[in-house]
Amino acid sequence: MTDERFRIAHGSIPAPVRGVCETLHRAGHGAWIVGGCVRDLLLGRAVADWDVCTSARPEQVQRLFGHVIPTGIKHGTVTVVLDRVHYEVTTLRGEGAYTDGRRPDEVFFVDDVREDLARRDFTVNAIAFDVARDEFMDPFEGRVDLSRRVVRAVGDANERFREDGLRVLRAARFCATLEFELDAATRDAIRPNLPTFRRVSRERVHDEWLKAMKAKRPSRAFVVMNDTGILDEINADLAQTSRLQAPQFNGTFFDLHLAVMDSIPPGDAILRLAALFLAMPEKHVQRYAKDNKFSVRDGARLAHLTECVRTLPRDASDGALRRWLKRATRGAVTEIALLARALASAKQSDELAEVNAALTRVDDIVVRRDPIEPGELAVDGEDLQRELGLAPSRELGVVLRALMDAVLDDPALNTRNSLLELARTTLARGAH
């Protein structure tokens, strides 16, 4: 591939980034934008972070700019601050052995940008661009792989994966976010290096899954994970669903829920994960969220969404639907309905019509504002204490629950007089 095939327009690089590179050049140092920002520029994608690498040592970079933060100076990285925007500038470096399967034992500075690129994970992330000279440094043919739409390890894939166990999961994630295929030799190197992957923290795995959820079709990442054994290491329960045929669907439970996940619009990672985890028993969802360091809020939401989709009543009374809505909550019913409809749509059955009918009735309950919470009753605990002479007690709680249960069956009972009469009847029955 010639440089003309993929070019970077001068105007596509922000002026402050060009300015950082030009300042380094004028001082006699090499300077390149590198990694993901170059890859995304060449693909016409928005750039999230601008990374500059340079032959200048950290202390030299610090002398060239007025406001510099020594964020990772031990490893050669400082942050140049221009107009309150942060730009990372990292000295070209090589790395020693990775005895822990995650980080190099030592980092040393080098003068050749090719040595720096050789330590990177995938060829599409190992492209540097000299802004001042309008020149690429692409020793591993990353631009060729961009045109082929392939994720390929830099150099020997086994070495790259033995160095850093997270890279096998990043390979799967890039297949989704870039919509690329995985190079065959890179794929073949994943399974033999899963022992190194086992050393990766749960937090890092969680982060990669959330990043995969930003893809148009996150299923691409999960197919790679399942085919290469990564998924068995992360979530054996989910991997098991790829070996179970789903009724009313031409494929496995895993295939079904990948399709449902892809159908949920990007933007809400937990909602998409809920679509995937509908394939798993609720207790396994809760265990996975806890083991994999989800926040308490996200873990609870994930379990709640999956439980409510599974328990949506179909051919049921309005009372049953109101009880379901009480658990689901009005605030979450829209996203639960999205999941339920997506799951039913993916199946080759009449289930969608049943789900739509049930959800239409739920919508009617919401519009009518039928009472579903104790706070929506026409009487409260203080009313019962005052009118019936009850003291704060277990008995008071029993009466309030009985009133709520009656109103869930028949909202017309939700008047002060009706509920007080029902409370008296409940107390009388309790006395016998």
PAGU-374675 format. One record per residue (C-alpha): residue number from 0; residue in three letters; x, y, z. Coordinates in steps of 0.1 Angstrom, whole numbers. Layout:
! PAGU-374675
NUM; ALA; X; Y; Z
...
***
This chain:
! PAGU-374675
0; MET; 0; 0; 0
1; THR; 13; 34; -8
2; ASP; 10; 65; 14
3; GLU; -15; 78; -11
4; ARG; -40; 51; -3
5; PHE; -45; 64; 33
6; ARG; -36; 100; 39
7; ILE; -41; 123; 69
8; ALA; -53; 157; 61
9; HIS; -34; 185; 78
10; GLY; -67; 201; 90
11; SER; -78; 168; 107
12; ILE; -51; 172; 134
13; PRO; -60; 198; 160
14; ALA; -37; 229; 161
15; PRO; -25; 222; 197
16; VAL; -15; 187; 187
17; ARG; 4; 200; 157
18; GLY; 19; 226; 179
19; VAL; 32; 201; 204
20; CYS; 49; 181; 176
21; GLU; 63; 212; 159
22; THR; 78; 225; 192
23; LEU; 95; 191; 197
24; HIS; 108; 192; 161
25; ARG; 122; 227; 164
26; ALA; 141; 216; 195
27; GLY; 157; 189; 174
28; HIS; 136; 159; 185
29; GLY; 115; 135; 166
30; ALA; 78; 136; 172
31; TRP; 49; 115; 160
32; ILE; 12; 110; 167
33; VAL; 8; 73; 173
34; GLY; -16; 44; 180
35; GLY; -53; 47; 181
36; CYS; -55; 83; 170
37; VAL; -37; 75; 138
38; ARG; -58; 44; 132
39; ASP; -90; 63; 137
40; LEU; -79; 92; 115
41; LEU; -72; 68; 87
42; LEU; -105; 51; 91
43; GLY; -124; 84; 92
44; ARG; -135; 79; 128
45; ALA; -137; 104; 156
46; VAL; -105; 105; 177
47; ALA; -110; 103; 214
48; ASP; -74; 107; 226
49; TRP; -43; 122; 210
50; ASP; -11; 105; 219
51; VAL; 23; 119; 209
52; CYS; 55; 99; 211
53; THR; 89; 116; 209
54; SER; 127; 109; 210
55; ALA; 129; 136; 236
56; ARG; 134; 125; 272
57; PRO; 108; 135; 298
58; GLU; 129; 162; 314
59; GLN; 135; 177; 279
60; VAL; 98; 177; 272
61; GLN; 92; 194; 306
62; ARG; 116; 222; 297
63; LEU; 99; 229; 263
64; PHE; 64; 236; 276
65; GLY; 50; 259; 303
66; HIS; 25; 236; 320
67; VAL; 35; 199; 322
68; ILE; 22; 173; 346
69; PRO; 46; 144; 353
70; THR; 17; 118; 351
71; GLY; 38; 87; 343
72; ILE; 73; 101; 342
73; LYS; 89; 69; 354
74; HIS; 76; 53; 322
75; GLY; 84; 83; 300
76; THR; 49; 99; 299
77; VAL; 42; 135; 308
78; THR; 10; 155; 301
79; VAL; 13; 188; 283
80; VAL; -15; 211; 292
81; LEU; -26; 237; 266
82; ASP; -57; 258; 272
83; ARG; -67; 234; 299
84; VAL; -67; 204; 275
85; HIS; -44; 175; 283
86; TYR; -21; 159; 257
87; GLU; 0; 129; 266
88; VAL; 36; 129; 254
89; THR; 56; 97; 258
90; THR; 93; 91; 252
91; LEU; 100; 63; 227
92; ARG; 106; 32; 248
93; GLY; 114; -4; 248
94; GLU; 103; -30; 274
95; GLY; 118; -58; 293
96; ALA; 102; -92; 301
97; TYR; 66; -94; 313
98; THR; 70; -119; 342
99; ASP; 35; -111; 356
100; GLY; 18; -114; 322
101; ARG; 5; -78; 324
102; ARG; 32; -52; 328
103; PRO; 69; -51; 317
104; ASP; 95; -56; 344
105; GLU; 114; -26; 331
106; VAL; 110; 2; 306
107; PHE; 139; 18; 289
108; PHE; 141; 47; 265
109; VAL; 151; 43; 228
110; ASP; 158; 66; 199
111; ASP; 142; 46; 170
112; VAL; 104; 49; 166
113; ARG; 104; 14; 151
114; GLU; 116; -1; 184
115; ASP; 87; 17; 201
116; LEU; 61; 4; 176
117; ALA; 75; -31; 179
118; ARG; 62; -33; 215
119; ARG; 26; -25; 206
120; ASP; -2; -50; 204
121; PHE; -17; -50; 169
122; THR; -5; -36; 136
123; VAL; -33; -12; 132
124; ASN; -22; 4; 165
125; ALA; 15; 4; 155
126; ILE; 14; 32; 130
127; ALA; 31; 65; 137
128; PHE; 27; 98; 117
129; ASP; 52; 126; 116
130; VAL; 31; 157; 115
131; ALA; 59; 181; 106
132; ARG; 72; 159; 77
133; ASP; 38; 144; 66
134; GLU; 53; 110; 68
135; PHE; 42; 76; 81
136; MET; 63; 52; 100
137; ASP; 45; 18; 95
138; PRO; 71; -10; 98
139; PHE; 44; -37; 104
140; GLU; 21; -27; 76
141; GLY; -7; -16; 97
142; ARG; -22; 4; 68
143; VAL; -23; -28; 48
144; ASP; -43; -45; 76
145; LEU; -66; -14; 78
146; SER; -74; -19; 41
147; ARG; -79; -56; 46
148; ARG; -100; -49; 78
149; VAL; -79; -74; 98
150; VAL; -68; -74; 134
151; ARG; -32; -89; 134
152; ALA; -7; -90; 162
153; VAL; 26; -72; 158
154; GLY; 53; -97; 151
155; ASP; 49; -130; 168
156; ALA; 13; -133; 182
157; ASN; 24; -158; 209
158; GLU; 50; -134; 222
159; ARG; 25; -105; 223
160; PHE; -1; -125; 242
161; ARG; 25; -140; 266
162; GLU; 36; -104; 274
163; ASP; 2; -91; 283
164; GLY; -28; -114; 289
165; LEU; -53; -87; 283
166; ARG; -44; -85; 246
167; VAL; -64; -116; 237
168; LEU; -95; -99; 250
169; ARG; -86; -66; 232
170; ALA; -82; -86; 200
171; ALA; -118; -98; 204
172; ARG; -130; -63; 213
173; PHE; -113; -46; 183
174; CYS; -131; -71; 160
175; ALA; -163; -56; 172
176; THR; -155; -19; 175
177; LEU; -136; -17; 143
178; GLU; -158; -43; 125
179; PHE; -127; -62; 114
180; GLU; -119; -99; 112
181; LEU; -92; -116; 133
182; ASP; -61; -127; 115
183; ALA; -58; -165; 114
184; ALA; -23; -167; 130
185; THR; -34; -143; 157
186; ARG; -65; -163; 164
187; ASP; -45; -195; 166
188; ALA; -23; -180; 193
189; ILE; -51; -171; 217
190; ARG; -60; -205; 232
191; PRO; -24; -215; 240
192; ASN; -20; -183; 259
193; LEU; -51; -183; 280
194; PRO; -31; -192; 311
195; THR; -16; -157; 309
196; PHE; -51; -142; 304
197; ARG; -61; -158; 337
198; ARG; -38; -133; 355
199; VAL; -57; -103; 342
200; SER; -78; -85; 369
201; ARG; -116; -87; 367
202; GLU; -117; -49; 366
203; ARG; -98; -49; 333
204; VAL; -120; -76; 318
205; HIS; -151; -56; 329
206; ASP; -137; -25; 312
207; GLU; -131; -44; 279
208; TRP; -167; -57; 279
209; LEU; -181; -23; 284
210; LYS; -160; -10; 255
211; ALA; -172; -38; 233
212; MET; -208; -26; 240
213; LYS; -201; 6; 221
214; ALA; -198; -13; 189
215; LYS; -225; -15; 163
216; ARG; -225; -52; 167
217; PRO; -209; -63; 200
218; SER; -217; -99; 191
219; ARG; -185; -99; 169
220; ALA; -164; -97; 201
221; PHE; -184; -125; 219
222; VAL; -182; -148; 189
223; VAL; -144; -145; 189
224; MET; -143; -150; 227
225; ASN; -164; -181; 225
226; ASP; -146; -196; 195
227; THR; -111; -191; 212
228; GLY; -120; -202; 247
229; ILE; -118; -167; 262
230; LEU; -155; -168; 272
231; ASP; -151; -201; 291
232; GLU; -124; -183; 312
233; ILE; -147; -153; 319
234; ASN; -181; -167; 322
235; ALA; -185; -205; 318
236; ASP; -223; -202; 323
237; LEU; -226; -180; 293
238; ALA; -203; -201; 272
239; GLN; -224; -232; 281
240; THR; -254; -215; 263
241; SER; -235; -218; 230
242; ARG; -240; -256; 233
243; LEU; -277; -255; 240
244; GLN; -303; -253; 212
245; ALA; -329; -226; 217
246; PRO; -365; -236; 210
247; GLN; -383; -214; 184
248; PHE; -350; -202; 171
249; ASN; -326; -215; 144
250; GLY; -295; -216; 167
251; THR; -283; -218; 202
252; PHE; -293; -198; 232
253; PHE; -260; -179; 228
254; ASP; -268; -171; 192
255; LEU; -303; -159; 202
256; HIS; -291; -135; 228
257; LEU; -263; -122; 207
258; ALA; -289; -112; 182
259; VAL; -310; -96; 209
260; MET; -280; -77; 222
261; ASP; -271; -64; 187
262; SER; -306; -52; 183
263; ILE; -304; -29; 213
264; PRO; -291; 6; 202
265; PRO; -256; 15; 214
266; GLY; -253; 39; 243
267; ASP; -264; 19; 273
268; ALA; -239; -9; 280
269; ILE; -258; -24; 309
270; LEU; -290; -26; 288
271; ARG; -271; -45; 261
272; LEU; -254; -68; 287
273; ALA; -289; -75; 301
274; ALA; -300; -87; 266
275; LEU; -270; -111; 266
276; PHE; -275; -123; 301
277; LEU; -311; -132; 295
278; ALA; -296; -165; 284
279; MET; -284; -171; 320
280; PRO; -303; -180; 353
281; GLU; -308; -149; 375
282; LYS; -286; -162; 403
283; HIS; -258; -166; 378
284; VAL; -263; -130; 366
285; GLN; -260; -117; 402
286; ARG; -229; -138; 409
287; TYR; -212; -127; 377
288; ALA; -219; -90; 384
289; LYS; -204; -94; 419
290; ASP; -174; -114; 408
291; ASN; -166; -90; 380
292; LYS; -166; -58; 400
293; PHE; -197; -42; 386
294; SER; -208; -12; 407
295; VAL; -236; -21; 431
296; ARG; -259; 1; 411
297; ASP; -250; -16; 377
298; GLY; -251; -51; 392
299; ALA; -286; -45; 407
300; ARG; -299; -30; 375
301; LEU; -286; -59; 354
302; ALA; -302; -84; 377
303; HIS; -335; -64; 378
304; LEU; -338; -60; 341
305; THR; -332; -97; 334
306; GLU; -356; -108; 361
307; CYS; -384; -85; 350
308; VAL; -381; -96; 313
309; ARG; -383; -132; 323
310; THR; -413; -128; 346
311; LEU; -435; -106; 324
312; PRO; -469; -122; 325
313; ARG; -486; -129; 292
314; ASP; -522; -141; 295
315; ALA; -527; -128; 330
316; SER; -551; -107; 350
317; ASP; -546; -69; 354
318; GLY; -539; -76; 390
319; ALA; -510; -99; 380
320; LEU; -497; -72; 356
321; ARG; -499; -45; 383
322; ARG; -479; -68; 407
323; TRP; -453; -73; 380
324; LEU; -452; -35; 374
325; LYS; -447; -29; 411
326; ARG; -415; -50; 409
327; ALA; -404; -36; 376
328; THR; -412; 0; 386
329; ARG; -426; 26; 362
330; GLY; -392; 42; 357
331; ALA; -377; 10; 342
332; VAL; -407; -3; 323
333; THR; -396; 13; 290
334; GLU; -362; -4; 288
335; ILE; -377; -37; 301
336; ALA; -403; -35; 273
337; LEU; -375; -28; 248
338; LEU; -357; -60; 259
339; ALA; -388; -81; 260
340; ARG; -399; -71; 225
341; ALA; -363; -76; 211
342; LEU; -362; -111; 226
343; ALA; -396; -120; 212
344; SER; -388; -105; 178
345; ALA; -357; -127; 175
346; LYS; -378; -159; 179
347; GLN; -396; -176; 151
348; SER; -430; -178; 169
349; ASP; -461; -158; 178
350; GLU; -445; -147; 210
351; LEU; -441; -110; 199
352; ALA; -479; -107; 196
353; GLU; -483; -120; 231
354; VAL; -456; -97; 245
355; ASN; -470; -67; 227
356; ALA; -505; -74; 241
357; ALA; -492; -77; 277
358; LEU; -471; -45; 274
359; THR; -500; -26; 259
360; ARG; -520; -35; 290
361; VAL; -491; -24; 312
362; ASP; -490; 9; 293
363; ASP; -527; 13; 301
364; ILE; -520; 7; 338
365; VAL; -493; 34; 337
366; VAL; -515; 59; 319
367; ARG; -544; 53; 343
368; ARG; -519; 57; 372
369; ASP; -533; 27; 390
370; PRO; -518; 26; 424
371; ILE; -489; 0; 427
372; GLU; -469; 14; 457
373; PRO; -479; 18; 494
374; GLY; -473; 55; 491
375; GLU; -501; 57; 465
376; LEU; -528; 43; 488
377; ALA; -555; 66; 500
378; VAL; -546; 60; 536
379; ASP; -512; 56; 553
380; GLY; -499; 42; 586
381; GLU; -508; 74; 605
382; ASP; -544; 72; 593
383; LEU; -547; 36; 605
384; GLN; -531; 45; 639
385; ARG; -555; 74; 644
386; GLU; -587; 59; 630
387; LEU; -583; 23; 642
388; GLY; -562; 29; 674
389; LEU; -533; 9; 661
390; ALA; -498; 14; 674
391; PRO; -467; 11; 652
392; SER; -463; -27; 652
393; ARG; -460; -58; 630
394; GLU; -498; -58; 630
395; LEU; -498; -24; 613
396; GLY; -475; -37; 586
397; VAL; -498; -67; 580
398; VAL; -528; -45; 575
399; LEU; -510; -21; 551
400; ARG; -498; -51; 530
401; ALA; -534; -64; 529
402; LEU; -546; -31; 517
403; MET; -520; -29; 490
404; ASP; -528; -64; 479
405; ALA; -565; -56; 476
406; VAL; -558; -24; 456
407; LEU; -535; -42; 432
408; ASP; -564; -65; 424
409; ASP; -590; -37; 423
410; PRO; -578; -1; 421
411; ALA; -614; 11; 426
412; LEU; -609; 2; 463
413; ASN; -584; 30; 467
414; THR; -606; 54; 486
415; ARG; -602; 64; 522
416; ASN; -636; 49; 533
417; SER; -631; 17; 514
418; LEU; -596; 11; 528
419; LEU; -605; 19; 564
420; GLU; -634; -5; 562
421; LEU; -611; -31; 547
422; ALA; -586; -25; 574
423; ARG; -612; -31; 601
424; THR; -623; -63; 584
425; THR; -586; -74; 582
426; LEU; -581; -67; 619
427; ALA; -613; -86; 628
428; ARG; -602; -116; 609
429; GLY; -569; -115; 626
430; ALA; -586; -116; 660
431; HIS; -602; -149; 653
***
